[in-house]
Amino acid sequence: MNEEKMSTPRDLYYLQKGMVNPRQDGGYWQAQTVKAILRNEVYIGHTVQNKTGNISYKVHKQVGKPEAEWIRVEGTHEPLISMEVWELVRTIEQQNARSRTQANGETALFAGLLYCMDCGSTMRHHGDYHKCKDGTPVRSTYESYLCNRYCCGGKDICTAHTMNQKVLIQVVLTDIRMKAKQARNDPSGLIEQIQTQRRASSAEQMKQTRLLLTAIEKRLAELSRLTQAIYEDKVMGRIPEAVCVQLMNRYEAERADKLEQRAHLSGELEAYQQETDDVQQWMKLIREYAKLEELDRPTLLRLIKRIEVGEKKVEDGCTVRDIKIHYNFVGYIEA
């Protein structure tokens, strides 16, 4: 934005007033201003109200309200930020929230993305640092990641799974380029591979989900009939009122439980049906990286959900290890 010399909010404010910016600090966007925009739902077309309120009718001091009390109306105006950018910012914030900064204040390249394939723990960044004469920490050229459970509990808990960062960068770069070229040269083949892989892992689960939904719908209909029958029996004097109340409460509790189950299972089916759109979105995204030369953190967070690192092992006299890269939208794709 600075390179394109976009007007800042302060510049526009004084321009609309027909005044000159008295602080003489216009023309330069601050990171905090951009962060505020990227965290404000107004810029994705939503209107959010009731975010603040008075402490009481006597004390008029404004305080922030819990998010649960906000009033949110979506799609009230034209968005200025795409949902892709909005969701990417949320992902970056979540990843940075659970990652530690290094001695020089920076976040490690793979922080929050690496997991031990054997125990499921996150992997801890390790780098050598020394200080300059002025006290500034300087990072050495060697960086690696180790299983966090091993670091905390030793070899009785898990093994080190030591992963050199330079080696990992090359592995990830190679995989991204390969997937990007395949998405360009043979998109139908890659889509079929992803869908086949997904069907194998989730088809049976979705079948069971549909059967459960059918059973729940049948039971909900039965509960409606039972409730109506009990009410009629009470009116006709066939059963005591106390028995009627007891049965009504039992049926209502079961109905509420079934409705909750139905909502949950319906959400799972919708997510399953969303897979086709997810694959198409990922195909469009990955094509851009066929000639990726350098790996940075924003690119990693945009493309990758998690990376699982296995321990080294010897096969046929060669040292090998498994590394599984799970991409956003589509998950792990077998080579």
C-alpha positions as CSV (number, residue, x, y, z in Angstrom):
1,M,0.0,0.0,0.0
2,N,2.9,2.3,0.7
3,E,4.6,1.4,-2.6
4,E,1.4,2.2,-4.4
5,K,1.1,5.5,-2.5
6,M,-2.5,4.8,-1.3
7,S,-4.0,7.5,0.8
8,T,-4.1,6.8,4.5
9,P,-7.2,7.3,6.6
10,R,-5.6,10.4,8.2
11,D,-4.9,11.8,4.7
12,L,-8.5,11.2,3.6
13,Y,-9.9,12.8,6.8
14,Y,-8.1,16.1,6.3
15,L,-8.7,16.0,2.6
16,Q,-12.4,15.7,3.1
17,K,-12.2,18.6,5.6
18,G,-10.3,20.7,3.0
19,M,-7.4,21.0,5.5
20,V,-3.7,20.1,5.5
21,N,-2.6,17.4,7.8
22,P,-1.0,19.3,10.7
23,R,1.0,16.3,11.9
24,Q,2.8,16.0,8.6
25,D,2.8,12.2,9.0
26,G,0.5,11.3,6.1
27,G,1.3,9.0,3.2
28,Y,2.6,6.2,5.3
29,W,0.5,3.2,6.3
30,Q,1.2,1.8,9.8
31,A,1.0,-2.0,10.4
32,Q,-1.4,-1.4,13.3
33,T,-3.9,0.4,11.0
34,V,-3.9,-2.5,8.5
35,K,-4.4,-5.0,11.4
36,A,-7.4,-3.0,12.7
37,I,-8.9,-3.2,9.2
38,L,-8.3,-6.9,8.8
39,R,-10.0,-7.5,12.2
40,N,-13.1,-5.4,11.5
41,E,-16.1,-7.3,10.1
42,V,-17.4,-4.1,8.5
43,Y,-14.8,-4.6,5.8
44,I,-16.3,-8.0,4.8
45,G,-19.8,-6.5,4.4
46,H,-21.2,-7.2,7.9
47,T,-22.7,-4.8,10.4
48,V,-21.9,-5.5,14.1
49,Q,-23.7,-3.5,16.9
50,N,-24.0,-3.7,20.7
51,K,-20.3,-4.2,21.1
52,T,-20.2,-1.6,24.0
53,G,-22.6,-0.4,26.6
54,N,-23.0,1.5,29.8
55,I,-22.0,-0.1,33.1
56,S,-25.5,0.7,34.5
57,Y,-28.2,3.2,34.1
58,K,-26.4,5.3,36.7
59,V,-22.9,4.9,35.5
60,H,-22.5,5.9,31.9
61,K,-19.0,4.8,31.3
62,Q,-18.7,2.7,28.1
63,V,-17.3,-0.9,28.4
64,G,-16.8,-3.7,26.0
65,K,-19.5,-6.4,25.9
66,P,-18.9,-10.1,25.5
67,E,-19.0,-11.3,21.8
68,A,-22.0,-13.5,22.6
69,E,-24.0,-10.3,23.2
70,W,-23.0,-8.6,19.9
71,I,-25.7,-8.1,17.3
72,R,-24.3,-9.2,13.9
73,V,-26.1,-8.7,10.6
74,E,-24.3,-10.2,7.6
75,G,-24.2,-8.9,4.0
76,T,-25.4,-5.4,4.7
77,H,-23.1,-3.7,2.2
78,E,-20.4,-4.3,-0.4
79,P,-17.3,-6.0,1.1
80,L,-13.8,-4.4,0.6
81,I,-12.0,-7.5,1.8
82,S,-12.5,-11.0,0.3
83,M,-13.4,-13.9,2.6
84,E,-10.2,-15.6,1.5
85,V,-8.1,-12.8,2.9
86,W,-10.3,-12.6,6.0
87,E,-10.0,-16.4,6.8
88,L,-6.2,-16.3,6.0
89,V,-5.8,-13.6,8.7
90,R,-7.7,-15.7,11.2
91,T,-5.5,-18.7,10.4
92,I,-2.3,-16.6,10.8
93,E,-3.6,-15.2,14.1
94,Q,-4.4,-18.7,15.4
95,Q,-1.1,-20.1,14.3
96,N,0.9,-17.2,15.9
97,A,-1.2,-17.5,19.1
98,R,0.0,-21.0,19.7
99,S,3.6,-20.5,18.5
100,R,6.5,-19.1,20.5
101,T,8.8,-16.3,19.4
102,Q,12.5,-16.8,19.0
103,A,15.2,-15.0,20.9
104,N,15.3,-12.3,18.2
105,G,11.5,-11.7,18.5
106,E,10.6,-13.5,15.3
107,T,8.2,-16.5,14.9
108,A,9.9,-19.7,13.6
109,L,9.1,-20.5,10.0
110,F,7.2,-23.8,10.8
111,A,5.9,-22.8,14.3
112,G,2.5,-24.3,15.0
113,L,2.5,-26.4,11.8
114,L,4.8,-29.3,12.7
115,Y,3.6,-32.4,14.5
116,C,5.3,-35.6,15.6
117,M,3.8,-38.4,13.6
118,D,4.1,-40.9,16.4
119,C,2.8,-39.2,19.5
120,G,0.9,-36.3,17.9
121,S,2.7,-33.6,19.9
122,T,3.7,-30.3,18.3
123,M,7.4,-29.9,17.4
124,R,9.6,-27.4,19.2
125,H,11.9,-25.0,17.3
126,H,15.6,-25.1,18.2
127,G,18.2,-22.7,17.0
128,D,21.6,-21.6,18.2
129,Y,22.0,-17.9,19.0
130,H,24.9,-15.6,20.0
131,K,24.9,-12.0,20.9
132,C,26.7,-9.1,19.2
133,K,28.6,-6.6,21.2
134,D,25.6,-4.4,21.4
135,G,23.5,-7.3,22.9
136,T,21.5,-8.0,19.8
137,P,20.7,-11.8,19.4
138,V,21.9,-13.3,16.1
139,R,20.6,-16.6,14.8
140,S,23.0,-19.2,13.5
141,T,22.5,-20.9,10.2
142,Y,21.4,-24.2,11.8
143,E,17.8,-24.6,12.9
144,S,15.8,-27.7,13.7
145,Y,12.6,-29.0,15.2
146,L,12.2,-31.7,17.9
147,C,9.2,-33.5,19.3
148,N,7.9,-31.4,22.2
149,R,7.0,-34.5,24.3
150,Y,10.6,-35.8,23.9
151,C,11.9,-32.4,25.0
152,C,9.8,-32.5,28.1
153,G,9.9,-36.1,29.1
154,G,12.9,-37.7,27.3
155,K,13.2,-40.9,25.4
156,D,10.8,-42.8,27.7
157,I,8.0,-40.7,26.3
158,C,8.9,-40.4,22.6
159,T,11.9,-40.1,20.4
160,A,13.5,-36.8,19.2
161,H,12.3,-36.8,15.6
162,T,14.9,-34.2,14.9
163,M,14.1,-32.3,11.6
164,N,16.6,-29.9,10.0
165,Q,14.8,-26.8,8.8
166,K,16.8,-26.5,5.6
167,V,16.0,-30.0,4.6
168,L,12.3,-29.6,5.5
169,I,12.1,-26.4,3.4
170,Q,13.4,-28.3,0.4
171,V,10.9,-31.2,1.0
172,V,8.0,-28.8,1.3
173,L,9.1,-26.6,-1.7
174,T,9.4,-29.7,-3.9
175,D,6.0,-31.1,-2.9
176,I,4.3,-27.7,-3.5
177,R,5.9,-27.3,-6.9
178,M,5.0,-30.9,-7.8
179,K,1.3,-30.5,-6.8
180,A,1.2,-27.1,-8.6
181,K,2.5,-28.6,-11.8
182,Q,0.1,-31.5,-11.6
183,A,-2.8,-29.1,-11.0
184,R,-1.8,-27.3,-14.2
185,N,-0.9,-30.2,-16.4
186,D,-3.4,-32.9,-15.3
187,P,-6.1,-31.2,-13.2
188,S,-8.7,-33.9,-13.8
189,G,-6.3,-36.6,-12.7
190,L,-5.3,-34.8,-9.5
191,I,-9.0,-34.1,-8.7
192,E,-9.8,-37.8,-9.2
193,Q,-6.9,-38.8,-7.0
194,I,-8.1,-36.5,-4.2
195,Q,-11.7,-37.5,-4.4
196,T,-10.8,-41.2,-4.5
197,Q,-8.6,-40.8,-1.5
198,R,-11.4,-38.9,0.4
199,R,-14.1,-41.4,-0.6
200,A,-12.0,-44.3,0.7
201,S,-11.7,-42.6,4.1
202,S,-15.1,-41.0,4.5
203,A,-17.7,-42.9,2.3
204,E,-18.5,-45.5,5.0
205,Q,-18.7,-42.8,7.7
206,M,-21.1,-40.7,5.5
207,K,-23.2,-43.8,4.9
208,Q,-23.6,-44.4,8.7
209,T,-24.4,-40.7,9.1
210,R,-27.2,-40.9,6.6
211,L,-28.6,-44.0,8.3
212,L,-28.5,-42.3,11.7
213,L,-30.3,-39.2,10.3
214,T,-33.0,-41.4,8.9
215,A,-33.4,-43.1,12.2
216,I,-33.6,-39.8,14.1
217,E,-36.2,-38.4,11.7
218,K,-38.3,-41.5,12.2
219,R,-38.0,-41.2,16.0
220,L,-38.9,-37.5,15.9
221,A,-42.1,-38.3,14.0
222,E,-42.9,-41.1,16.6
223,L,-42.3,-38.6,19.5
224,S,-44.8,-36.2,17.9
225,R,-47.4,-38.9,17.6
226,L,-46.8,-40.1,21.2
227,T,-47.0,-36.5,22.5
228,Q,-50.3,-36.0,20.7
229,A,-51.7,-39.3,22.0
230,I,-50.7,-38.6,25.6
231,Y,-52.4,-35.2,25.4
232,E,-55.6,-36.7,24.1
233,D,-55.5,-39.4,26.8
234,K,-55.2,-36.7,29.5
235,V,-58.1,-34.7,28.1
236,M,-60.3,-37.9,27.9
237,G,-59.3,-38.8,31.5
238,R,-57.6,-42.1,30.5
239,I,-54.4,-41.3,32.4
240,P,-53.7,-39.2,35.5
241,E,-52.2,-35.7,35.0
242,A,-49.0,-36.6,36.9
243,V,-48.3,-39.5,34.6
244,C,-49.0,-37.3,31.6
245,V,-46.6,-34.6,32.8
246,Q,-43.9,-37.2,33.5
247,L,-44.2,-38.8,30.0
248,M,-44.4,-35.3,28.3
249,N,-41.2,-34.3,30.1
250,R,-39.4,-37.5,29.1
251,Y,-40.5,-37.2,25.4
252,E,-39.6,-33.5,25.3
253,A,-36.1,-34.2,26.7
254,E,-35.6,-37.0,24.1
255,R,-36.9,-34.7,21.3
256,A,-34.4,-32.0,22.3
257,D,-31.6,-34.5,22.3
258,K,-32.6,-35.9,18.9
259,L,-32.8,-32.4,17.4
260,E,-29.3,-31.6,18.6
261,Q,-28.0,-34.9,17.1
262,R,-29.8,-34.1,13.8
263,A,-28.2,-30.6,13.6
264,H,-24.7,-32.1,14.3
265,L,-25.1,-34.9,11.7
266,S,-26.6,-32.5,9.1
267,G,-23.5,-30.3,9.6
268,E,-21.3,-33.3,8.9
269,L,-23.2,-34.1,5.7
270,E,-23.0,-30.5,4.5
271,A,-19.2,-30.5,5.2
272,Y,-18.9,-33.7,3.1
273,Q,-20.9,-32.2,0.3
274,Q,-18.7,-29.1,0.5
275,E,-15.6,-31.2,-0.5
276,T,-16.1,-30.7,-4.2
277,D,-16.0,-26.9,-3.8
278,D,-13.0,-27.2,-1.5
279,V,-11.0,-29.2,-4.1
280,Q,-11.8,-26.7,-6.8
281,Q,-10.7,-23.8,-4.5
282,W,-7.5,-25.6,-3.7
283,M,-6.7,-26.4,-7.3
284,K,-7.1,-22.7,-8.2
285,L,-4.9,-21.8,-5.3
286,I,-2.0,-24.3,-5.7
287,R,-1.6,-23.5,-9.5
288,E,0.0,-20.2,-8.6
289,Y,3.0,-21.9,-7.0
290,A,4.5,-24.0,-9.8
291,K,7.7,-21.9,-9.8
292,L,7.9,-21.1,-6.1
293,E,11.5,-20.4,-5.2
294,E,11.5,-19.3,-1.6
295,L,9.3,-20.4,1.3
296,D,8.0,-17.8,3.7
297,R,5.5,-18.0,6.6
298,P,2.5,-16.4,4.9
299,T,2.8,-18.8,2.0
300,L,3.0,-21.7,4.4
301,L,-0.1,-20.6,6.3
302,R,-2.0,-20.0,3.1
303,L,-1.3,-23.5,1.7
304,I,-0.6,-25.9,4.5
305,K,-2.7,-27.0,7.6
306,R,-0.1,-29.3,9.2
307,I,3.0,-31.3,8.6
308,E,3.6,-34.6,10.3
309,V,7.2,-35.7,10.8
310,G,8.1,-39.4,11.4
311,E,11.3,-40.7,13.0
312,K,14.3,-41.8,10.9
313,K,14.5,-45.5,10.1
314,V,16.8,-47.7,8.0
315,E,15.4,-49.6,5.0
316,D,17.6,-51.6,2.7
317,G,20.7,-49.9,4.1
318,C,19.3,-46.3,3.6
319,T,18.1,-43.9,6.2
320,V,14.5,-42.7,5.4
321,R,11.7,-41.0,7.2
322,D,8.0,-40.3,6.5
323,I,6.8,-36.7,6.1
324,K,3.1,-36.0,5.5
325,I,2.0,-32.6,4.3
326,H,-1.7,-31.8,4.9
327,Y,-2.9,-29.0,2.7
328,N,-5.7,-26.6,3.5
329,F,-9.0,-27.7,2.0
330,V,-7.9,-31.1,0.8
331,G,-5.7,-32.6,3.5
332,Y,-2.9,-35.1,2.8
333,I,-2.4,-36.2,-0.9
334,E,-0.5,-39.4,-1.4
335,A,2.5,-39.0,-3.8
